[in-house]
Amino acid sequence: MRPVKLPGRPSGWVSGVIRRAVIIGNGFSGAESQCLGLVRALGLSSRFSLYRATRPSGGINKWLHWLPGSIHRRVDSLIRSIHDDYWRYGGNANDQMGMPSSTERTGILWENYNTFSDLELKRFDNLNGNVVGLADAKQIATLARDTFNKDGPLLVVASGRDTISVSSSIKRLAPDYVFVVQIQHPRSRLNRFDLVITPHHDYYPLTPHAQEQVPWFLRRWITPREPPDRRVVLTVGALPQADSAALRSAASVWHDELALLPKPLLVINIGGPTGNCEYGIDLAEQLKDKLQKVLWSCGSVRISFSRRTPEKVSNILVKEFSNNPKVYIWDGKGPNPHMGHLAWADAFVITADSVSMLSEACSTGIPVYVIGAERCTWKFADFQKRLHDRGVVRPFTGEEDISKVWSYPPLNDTAEAASQVINALAERGWTVQAVEDDVFFKL
C-alpha cells in the first residue's frame, strides 16, 4: 500500500521571514497613519505597498455610507453609467471631486476615491513605499502565494471599517501565506484575522456603566458582544507614527522654521465635532478666552485645524489671533508642520474629539492639555478618563503657566503593539526582517 502524502506547509515555510508589508487604507489619515506607524515599528517602512478600499464621494454618495464598500462602489458606477455628472452632482464641480467648499481655506486635498494627490505621492516616495491603487483581495492573495518562496510571507495591515472585507478576504484566500493585522475593532468574527489591535475603549460597551445606558432590548445589537480573546491586542489610544527616530528627523527638517521661535512654544491642534463629542462655536469661544489668559506665559503659539474643523469654529480663532505677533495660524498651504510641531512643541492644547491627535501628543512626554473632554460621551468619555487616570493629560482651564513643565510616562502603544505582532508571528514560526536604517519622514 502506497503511503498517503498529507498536504503540508508551503515550501517557503521553513524560513518564514517577513520582508514586506501591504497596507490596506481607507483614505483617512487617522486610520492610515496607524498602519504606517505599526509598519514602521516593525522595521518595514521602506518595504510596503499601499492599497485603498475607499468609497465614492460627493453628491448622493453621502447617503450611501451604510452600504458595504464594494456594493457602494458598484452603485456609484451604475449611477455614473445612467446619469451625467451634472445631474448626479447637482452641477457642483467641487462635489464631483469630493472637495468641501472650504478647500481653499484649509488647503487640504480631497481626492476622488480611486486617486492619490500629488502631496500623498510625494510623501510615500519619501517612505520608499509603493502606492498601488484600489485594494483587490484576490490580486493581493495571488501576489502572496506567487511570491512566497522567493520573498516569504506577506504582512497585511489594515485599518478602518471599509477595509475589513478586503483584509478578511485576503486571509481567507491565502491563509498560509499571509499574516493579517486589523487595526480598530471589526465588531464581529475576529477569527477572520490573525491579530486585532484596538483601544481599550472599544470594549466600553461591555462595561456595567455602558450597559446601564442602553435599553435591554437594544443590548444585543451593541458590539463588541464578547470580551477580548487571545488574538486581541489592547492599546490606550491610536498607534502614532511619531517615535523617537521620526521626531529626530522632523526636528532636523523643521529646525530653521521652529527652533528659533521664542519659548515656550504652545501648539494648538483643533479637530471637529463627532457624534460622541459634539461642539460648535461655544467651544471655540471658550478656547479663545482661555488662550488669551495664558498668552502672557507663551513665547510662541501655533494653531492648526483639521479637515473636520467647522469653518465657523476656525473663523472665530482666525479673527481673534491672526494679527497677534505671538500667534501663527497654519493656512493649510505648503508642507504640513504637524511632525515639526510634535518635535519642537513645549506644550499642547488639543480638542477632545481626536483620539489620533491626543495619542500622538501623549507619546511625546510633553505636557498635553485637553479642551472639551466634558462634552464626550460613550466610549470617547472612557478614553478621556483613561488618559486622565494615567496622568498624561490635564484639562485646559486658562489658568496655566505654559512655561511650567510637568511630566508623565509617555504612551508607547505602537512599540508595544509591534512587540505583540512579533510574538504572534513567533507562535507561527515566522519572524520579521527589519531594515535597521528605516527612518520615517513626513511632509
N, C-alpha and C positions, 0 to 999 in steps of 0.2 A: 504494500500500500504506500503510495507516494505521500510524503509529508505535506501537510497543508501549510502554505506560507501565509501567515497573518499579515494584514496591512500594517505597515509601520510608519514611523515618522518620515517626513521628507528628508532627503539625503543631506541637506544643509543643516539639519537639526543639531548635529554634534557641536558645531561651533556656536550657533545660537547667539551671534553677536549683532546687536542692532547698531547700524551705522547711519541710518537716515530716518527721517520722520515725514509724515504727511499731516498737515493741519487742515481741518475742516472748519472754516469760519462761517459766520452769518452776516458779515458786512458791518458789524458794530464793533467799534474799537474796544469797548469794555469786555466783550467776550473774547475777541481775537487776541487781545494783549495777554490774557491769561494763558492761552495756548502757547504764545510766544515765550511767556515767562517760564513755563514748565519746560519747553524745549530747550531754552537757553540754560536752565538749571541742570539739565541732563547733558549739556555739552554738545548739543546738536544744532545750534543756531545758524551754522553755516552749511547745514545739510538737511534742509527741509523744503517741501513744496507746499504751497498754499492753494487750496481749492475752496470754493464758496458754495454754500447751499442757502442762497438768499432769495428774497421774494421780489416780484414786480412792485413798483411804487407809482404813486400818482393816480389821479382820477378815482375810479371806483375801487381801486385796489385796497384803499384804506379800510374798506368794509369787508374785505375777504380774508383777513388775517386769521379768522377762526378755522379756515380750511388747512389741511396738511399742505406743507410747502410744495410738494410735487404736483398736487391737484391744483393748487393756486396758480402755478406757472402754466399748466395746461389750459385753465380757464382764461388766463390772460392772453395766451396765444390764440385761443378761439375768438376772443373779443377782437383782437387785432385783425384777424382774418375777415371778420364780418363788418366791422365799423372802421371808418377812417379815424385818424388820430384826433382830428379837430372835435368830432362828436364825443370820442372817448374821454378826452381830457378837458372838455368844455372850452376849447380854444386857448388854454393856458400852456404856453410852451414850457414854462418852468415846471409845471406838474408832470409833463411828459418825461422830463429827466429826473423827476423825483426831488426837485430842489424847493426848499422853503423860500418864501418871499423875502426872508431876511438873510439870504445867502450873501448878498453884497455887504451886509453889515458884519456878519460873523466871519466871512472869508472861509467858510467850511465847505468843502466839496462833497456833494451828494451824488454818487454815481448811479447810473442805471444798473439794474440788477445783475447784468452779466458783463460789466466792465470794471476796470480799475482806473482810478485817477492817476495823472502823471506823478503827483506827490507820493501816492502809495507805491507806484512802481519804483520810484527813486529810493523810497525808504527800504523796500525789500531788496533792492540791488545792494544797498549798504549792508544788509544782513547776509548777502550771498544766498538768499533764498530764491526759489523758483516759483513765480506767480503763474499758475496754470490756467485757472478759469472756473467754470461751473463744476461742482462735485458730481461725479458719476461713480456710484458704488461698484458697479460691475467693472468699470475701467480700472479703478484703484485696486480691486481684488485681483484682477488679472495681472496687473503690474506686480503685486506682491508675490503671486505664485511664480510668474515667469522669471523674476529676478532673485528668487530666494537663494538658490545655490551659489550665485555669484556675490550677492550683496547682503545675504542674511535676512532675518525677519524685518518687518516694517512696523514702526511705531506709528499709530494713528491717534492724534489728539484732536478732540472736537469740543466745542462749547456752544451752547445756545439751543433753544427748542427746535429750530428748523434744521439743525444738524443731526438730530437723533436718528431719524430714519436712514440717513446715509451711513453714519458710523456703525449702527447696528447691522445694517445690510452687509457692510464690509466684513464684519465679524462673522456673520452667518455664511457668507460666500467663501471666505478664506480663513477659517478658524485656526489652522495650523501654521499660518504664515504671517499673522499679524498679532499685535497686542494693542487693544483699543482702550483708550482712556477717555471717558466722557466727563467734562468739567461742567458743573452745575447739575442739579438733581434732575434726572429724566422722568421722575414721578412714578414710574412703574416698571416692572420687569427688568430689574437690574442685571439679571443673568444674560442680558444681551451684550454686556460689556465685560471686559477683563477687570476694569477698575473704574470707580466713580469717585470724583473729587468734588466735594461740595461743602459749603459752610455749615456750621452747627445750626444756624438759624433756619436753614431749610427744613429741619426737623422740629421746628417750633410747633407746628400743628398737632404733634403728638403729646405735647405737654398738658398737664391738667388745666393750667391757666388758659391755654388756647381752646381746649375742649369746652370750657365754660362759655366761651364767646360764640360758639357755633351751635345752633339748634340741633337736637339729637337726630332729626330726620335728614340733616344735611351732612352729618359727620362722615358717612360712608363715601362721600364724593370728594372729601378733602384729602389731598395727597401731600407727602407720602403716608401710606397706611401702616407700614411696618418699620420698626426701628432699624438702624443701620446694621448691615451684616459685615462679614469679614472683607468683602470687596469694596467697602466704602471707606474713603479717607476723609476725615472731618477737618476743616480749617476754621479759623476765626472769621476770615473775610475772603476777598478775592485773591488771586495769585498775581502779584505785581511783577513787572519785569525789572524793577529798579533794584538790582543787587549792588554790592559794593563796586564791582568792576564797571557796571553800567554807569553808576554815579560818578566814578572817577573819569570815565570817558566824557560824560556830559559836562563835568566841571571844566575839563580842558576845552571842549568845544565852545562853551558859553563864557569862558573866562573874561574875554575882552569886554563883553557887554554887562556882566553881572558882578564880577569880582570887585570892581572899584566903586560900586554903589555904596552910599552911606549905610552904616549898620545901626541897628539890626534891620534885616530885610524881612518884611512880613508879606507872605504870598497868600492871596485870597482866591480860592477856587469855587466857582458857583456853578452848580448843576441846574436841575429843573425839577418841578413838581412831579410826583408819581402818585399812583393810586393809593399807596400806603404812606406817603409823605407829601401831603398837599400844602402848597403855599402860593402866594402871589405877591402883590406889591406891598402887603403888610410886612412880610419878612424882609423885603428889600429896604423898606423904611427903617426897620429895626437894625439891619446891618449898617445902613448909612449912619444912623445916630451913634451906634456903638463904635464904629470905626473912627468917627470924629473925636470920640472921647479918648481913644488910645493913640491917635496920631502923634501926640507930643512925645511918646516913648519910641516912635519908629524913626529909623533913618530913611528908609525907603519902603514903598508899598507897591506891589504889582498885582493887578487884578486880571483874572482870566475867566471867560464864560465858556460854557459847553454849548454844543449844538441844541441841547434841550432847554437852554435858558430862555424863558419868555422875553420878548422884546420889551414889554412893559417893566420887567424887573431890571434888565440891563440899562434901560434908559434912565432910570432913577439914579443909578450909581454913576453913569457916564456924566449926567448933568451936574451931579454934586461934586465929582472929583476930577473931571477932565482937565481943569485948569489949575489943579493943585500941584505945585512943583515936586512934592514928595511922591505923588502917585502916578504910576504908569498903567494904562489900560491897554492890554493887547487887543488889537483890532481884527485879529484873525488873518492878517496878511503876513506873508513871509514864513520862515521856519517857526514851528510851534515851540515855544520856550518851556514847555511842561517839564521835560527832563532836566533842563537847566535850573528851573525853579526848585525841583527836588534836590538838586545837588548844592545849591547856594543859599536856600532859604534858612532863616534863623527861627522862623515860626510860621505856622499855617493857620488860616481860618477857612473852614470848609463847610458847605451846606450839608445837612444830614442825609439828603436823599441819595447820595452817591456812594455805594459800597466800594467801588473801584478806587475813586479818588481818596477816600479815607484809608483804605487798605494800603495804598502806595505811600501816603504820607506817614502812616503809623509804622511803616517798615524802616523809616529813616532814623528813628530815635529822637527826632526834633519835635519840640512842643507842637501839639495839634489841638486847636480849639474848634468846637463844633457849634454851629448855629442852626436852630430849628429841630433839635432832637425831640423836643416835647411834642412835635406835630406828627411824629412817626407812629404808626400803628402796626399790629400784627407782627410778622417776623422782622420787619425793619426796626421795630421797637426793641425786639430781642437782641438784634445786632448791636444797637446803640448801648444797651445795658451791658453786653459782654465787653465792649470797648471800655466803658466807664469802670466796670468792675476790675479790669486788668490795669487800670490807671494809665492807659495810653492816650486818652483824650480828656479834655475839660470843656465845660460849656463856655461859650464866648459871652461875657457879661458886659463888656465895655469898661470894666474896672481894672483890666490887666495892665501891667507894666511889661511890654513886649521885650524889653532888654533883660528881664529876669528869666534865667534858663531853668527848666526843670526836666528831669529825665525819666525814662521808663525802659523796660526791656522791649526792644522793637519786635514787631510781628515778624515771623520768619516762615510764613506759610508756604512760600514757593519752594524753598530749600527742603522743608520737612515733607512736602508732598512729593518732591522728586526722590527723596530717600525712600518713601513708601513705594513708589513706582519701581525703583531698583530692587527692593525686597521682593515685590510681587513677581518681577521678572526672574529673580533668582530661584523662586519656587518652581518656575517653569524650566529652569536650566538655561536661561538666557541672561546676557549682560548687555551693557551699553558701552560702546567705544566712543568716549568723549573726545572732542577736539580741544586740546588744552588752551589754545590761543583764541577760542571763541570769545569775542567781545561784542556786546550789543551796542549799537549806535543808532539813535533815533533822531530823525529830523524834528 
